[in-house]
Amino acid sequence: MATFQFLHAADIHLDSPLRGLSGQEGSAAERIRGATREAFEQLVTLALAEEVAFVVVAGDLYDGDWRDYRTGLFFAAQMGRLNEAGIPVFLLHGNHDAESQITRRLSLPANVRVFGARAPDTFVLDELGVALHGRSFRHRDTRENLVPGYPDPVDCDLNIGVLHTGLGGMGGHENYAPCALEDLLARGYDYWALGHVHQFQVLHEHPFVVFPGNLQGRHIRETGPKGAVLVTVTDGRLSDLAAVPVDVVRWSRVPVQMDADTEVAGAVSRIRAALEQAVERESDGRLLACRVELRGRSARHGQLVAAEDHLLAEARSIAAGLGVDAAWVERVVVATRPGAGSADQPVRGDALGELQRMLQEAHADPELLERLGEDPGQMLQRLPHAVRAGIEGDSILGVALGGDQRALIAAVLPHLLARLTAEID
């Protein structure tokens, strides 16, 4: 039987700035800063080790225009490794690296073939009986369904469509190059190598429609293993498909359950146990980038909120003590709720009590509600989609983005009072 393999990757985002690293130093922070490059090196190493027949990159190789030529030089060097081994690469540009987005250009090794942006291109590998069809983005905001313009299958054993698409806005991603699954199936191809959605998904089998996910998680919304898809072809038919992780930093939400009377010192102990367990179970030998989330109903809620900065410092110290590049803590979120009866506590008799009364009555102030809707509400709505998506993970800013001003006041009240009144034990 004639058998070969190919790799399908997407959303590499070379040199993408990773969030949460401002002011952070040490080997873990440096590892995270270079994670997209190191993951791409791992992908190339995997291609060489598996002796794949070719590699497909379905969009967003870059994260936008280069700050300098080093990004392009790095990519060219990695392609040179594949070129020496005779492995061709078929590259399609998506919304982040659309033709209009990248102003700098470098000549690439002869093994790299780029799908054009004016019309679909077809590349045929006669020795393998494979044809690849694809069209790059010309502009970032491509809202046209590109699929109807793709050519009919050619007389080959295997026709592969390459496309960067939101496919109806899956997973909260912007719906670039929108299309429906039925549009893809109607083309008659054997495999659709998709990009743009950052989570591995097999949407259909026979024919296969696959998102490989992004190569390297870059923030807390991209948790779990990340990598590429290794596809095996036997006698001209797809015989196996496997997601292969190549990430070097793995993101994880680490929940920490608080009891009713857990104080700050007890919270630190629980954070330690949770981080140790997360590294053991989830890291798979990689650096684990964590968001620690304190959960549950607690009579010490105010103390925990006021101690958030202290808890973050403790969590980072614990992570550093687990070993070199074992774990790094991006943030500690106090998502506990006040204990039963906390809302009925008497109003204080001092200036803070006056502030408490004002906030408790604010939900009935139409002028204040209107101003909240006009000022922060409109500001948040103007933010780019990617930034808004990150805000939605924040309890207070997420409420503000939702436009419910009464809920916003209710969310702010306990945090503000806790910051002003609680003492760290």
N, C-alpha and C positions, 0 to 999 in steps of 0.2 A: 504494500500500500504506500502511496506517495503522501507524505505528511510534512506540513510546515506550520510555523506559528507566526503570528504578528502581534504587535502591541498597539493598543488603542489608549491614548491619553488625551487629556484636555485640561484647560484652566490651570496652567502652570504658574502664571503670574510672576514671572521672574523678577526678583528684586522688589516685589511688592512691600511697601512699608507695613510692618506688623504692629498692631495696636498694643497699648499698655506698656510700652518699653521706655517711655520718656523718663530719663534720669536713672534707669536701671543699669547696673554694671555687673561684671562677673561673667564666668564662662557660660552659664545658662542663658543669660541675656544675649550674649554674642552668638550662641548656637541658634537662638530663635531668630535673630536678625538675618542670619545666613541660611535659614531653613529652606527657602524656595530653591536656592542654588544647589544646596546639598541633596535635596530630594530629586532634583533633575539629574544630578550626577548619578544618583542611585538608579534612576530609570535607564540611563544609558548603560550603566554597568549590568543591569538586568538584561537589557537587549543583547549585549555581547555574550553574557553567560548562557542565555537560552538560544543563542544563534538564530534570532528571529529573522524572518524573510524581509520584513519591513516594519516601519513604525508610522503610526498615524497620530497627528496632533490636531484635534478638532477645535481649535480656537483658543484665544487668550493665552498665547505663549508669553506675551508681555503684559504688564499691568498698565500700560500707557506709554507715552513718549519717554524715551530714555533721558535721564539727567546728564549722562555722558555716554561715551562709546563703550564703556566697560561691560555694560549689559550685553550689547551685541557681540563683543569680542568673546565673552564667556560662552554664549550660545554657539558661536562659530567653532570654538575649540571643542565643545562637546560633539558637535556634528562631525568634526574632523575625526574623532574616535570611531564613530560609526562608519565614516567614509573609508577609513583604513580597512574595516572589516567587510566592506562591500554591502552595507545595509542602507537602503534608501529610506528617506523620510518624506512623508507627504504632509505638508503644513497648510493649514487653513487659518485665516485670521478672523477673529470674532469682534465683539464690541469694544473690548479693551485695547486690542491691537489692530483695529481697522486701518485700512489704507490711509484714511485721513488723520488717524491718531499718531502715527509714527512718522516723524519728519526726518529723522536720521536713518541712513541706510548703509549697510555694509554688504559686500559680496560674500556669498555663502558657498560652502563646498558643493561640488557637482552632484552630490547625492541628495540634496535638499530640493524638493519640487514644491512650488507654492501654487495653490489654487488661485486663479484670477478673481478679481472683484467685479469686472464688467459683465461677465457671463460665466456659466459653469465650465469647468475644465474636466476632461477625462484623461487619466493616465492608465495605460495598459501595461501590465507585466506579463508578456507572452509566455515566458518560461514557467510561470506559476498558474496561468489561466485566470488572472485577476484583473479586474478593471475598477478603478476608483474614480468616483464622480464627486465634485464639490465646488462650492463657490464661496469665496471670502467676502467679508463685509467691506463695502466701500466706505461707509460712514458708520459711526458708532450707533446712532439711533436708527437702525434698520428696522422698520415696522412692516416691511413687505414680506409676504409669504414667498420664500424663494423656491419652495419645493416644486411647484408646477413648471418651473423653467429648467429643472434638471432633465438630462437626456434619458431616453429609454435605455434599458439594459442592453449591453452589447453581447456578442456571442463569446462569452467566457464562462468558465465554471463558477466564478464568484464575482458578483457585482456588489461593490461597497459604496454606499452613499455617506459622504462626510458633510456634516451640517452643524452650525452653531445656532441654537434656537432655545427660546423660552418655553416652547411647546405649550402655550396657553398660560404661562406664568406659574410654572410648577415651583413649589418650595419657596414661594415669595420672591423669586427672581424676576427682574424686569423681562417683559415679554417681547424680546427682540426676535426678529425673523419668525413671527408667530405662525404656527401651523397646528394641525391636528394629527393624532396618531394615524388616522385613516388616510391622510395625505401621504404619509410615509409608506404605508403598506401598499398603496395604489401604484407606487413607482415600479414595483416588481423586483426590487433589489434583494439580495440575500442577507445583508447586514447593514444597519445604519449606525455609523460611528458619530455619536452626538457629543456636543459640548455645551457648556453654560450652566447647567444645574450641578451644584457642587456636592452631590450625594450619589454614590453608586446605585444605579437602578437598571434592572432589565425590564423594560416595559412590554416586550413581546418576544416570543420565540417562534422561529420558523415562519417568517424571517425574524432575525434578532434585531431589536431596537434597544440600544444601550447607551446610558450615560455612565462614564467611568468615575465621575466625581472629580474633584480637584486633586492635584498631586500632593499638596501639602496644606493642612489646615493652617489658617492664618489668624484666627480669633475664636472666641468662645462659641460662636454659632456654627463652627465647623469642627465638631467633636468626632472622636472615634478614628478608626483606621482610614487612611487616605492613600490613593495610589493609582494604578492603571489596570487595564484589563488585558489578560493574556489569552489570545484566541488560538485554538488549534484547528487546523483544516486537514481533513483526511479524504483523499480521492475527490477533491473538489467540493467537499461538503463540510460545514462547520460541525466538528465532533466534540469540542469542549470549550468552555469559557470559564475563566477564573479571575476574580479580583485579587490583585497582588499588591500589598502595601509597600510603598517606598518612602513613606514619610519618615522624617527624622525627629520631629516634635509632634507629640499627640496631645490634643486638647481634651479636657474633661471637666465636667461639672461634678464637684465633690459635695454631696449633701451631708450635713452634720445635724443630727436630731438633738434638739434641746428639750430637757424636761422642764417642768413648771418652775423649779427653784435652781436651775443651773446658773451659777454665777460666772463671772469672767474667767476666773482661774479654771473652773470646771470646763468652760467652753474651749480653753486652750488645750486641755487634755483630750477632749473629744476631737478637736481638729487634728491633733497629732495622730490619733488612732485612725481617723478617716484617711489622712494623707498616706500613711503607711500602707493601708489596705488598698487604696487606689493605685499606688505604684506597683504593688504586687500583682494586682489583678488586671490592670489596664495598660500599663506602659509597654509591655512586650519588648523590654530592653531599650526603649526610647525615652527621651526627656518628656516628662508629663507636665504640660502647662495647665494649671488648675484654676478654676474659680470655685472657691469654697463658699457654700451657701448654708447659713444657719437657719434651721427650720423648726417649726413647732410653736406651741403656745407657751409663753413664759411670763411669770410675774416679774422677771428681771429684764424684760424687753427694753426698757429705757436705758438701763445700764449697758446692755449689749450694743444698742445703737450708738450711745456716746463713746463706747470703747472700740468702734470700728477700726480706727487707725491703729490702735494698739494691737488689735487682733490680727490685722494685716501684717504688722511687723513680726509678731509672734509666729504667724503661719509661714512667713518667708524664712524665718530663722529655722523653723522645724524642717522645711523643705531642704534648706542648705545642709542641714545635718543628716539627711538621708543618704548622702553620697554625692559624688561629682556628677552633675547633670542628671540626677535622678528625678527631681521635681522642681518646679518654679510656680509660685502663686501669683497670678495676675491680679486677683482682687478677692476680698472677703465681703460678702453681701449678707447683711443681717436681715433675713426675711422672716424673722419670728413675728408673732402677733402678741399683743398685750394679753396678760392673763385674764381670766374671767373676772368681771367687775372693774377692770381698770378704767373703762370709759366712764364709770360712775364716780370716780374719785372726786372729792370736793375741789372746787376752784380755789387756788391760792389767794391770799389776801394782800399780795405785794404787786409790784409792777409786772412780774411774769404772770400773775393771775389775771391782770387786766388784758395782757396779750392773749392769754388762753380764752377769756370770754369773747374777745374780738374775733378770734379764729373760729370759735364754736358758732358764732352768729353770722359769720361771713357768707355761709351758703345761702342766706336769705337776702343778701345785699345785691340787687340787680345791677347796680352801677359797677361794683367790683367784678361780678361775673362777666359783664360785658367787656371790661378792660382786660381781664384774663384771656378771653377769647380773641381779642384783637391783637394783643401784644405777644405773649409767648406762644399762643396757639398758632397765629399766622407765621411767626418766625420758624417754628418747627416744621410747618407744612412746606416751607420753601427749601428745606434742606434736601440734598440729593438722596435718592432712594437708598443707597448703600449706608449712608449715615443714619437715616431714619430707621433702617432695619436694626442697627446697633442700639439705638435709643430704646427701641421697644423691649429690650432685655432689662431695662432699668425700670423699676416699679413706678417711680414718681414721674419720670419723663414719659414713660409709656402711657400713663393716664393722661398727661398733658397732651400728648399727640392724639389721643382718642377724642379730645374735644369736650369731655365731660368736666366742666369747671367745678361743680359741686364735689365730684369724686376726687378731683385734684386737691381741693382744700382738705377733704377728709384724709387723704393720703399724707399730706404735708404736716398736719397738726401733730401726730404723735412723734414724728421724726424731729420736728423743730423743738418741741417741748423737751424731748429726751436729750437733745444736744445742749439745751440751755440749763437743764435742771439736774440731770443724772451725774453721779460721781463714779469714777472708775475705782473698783475695789482693789 
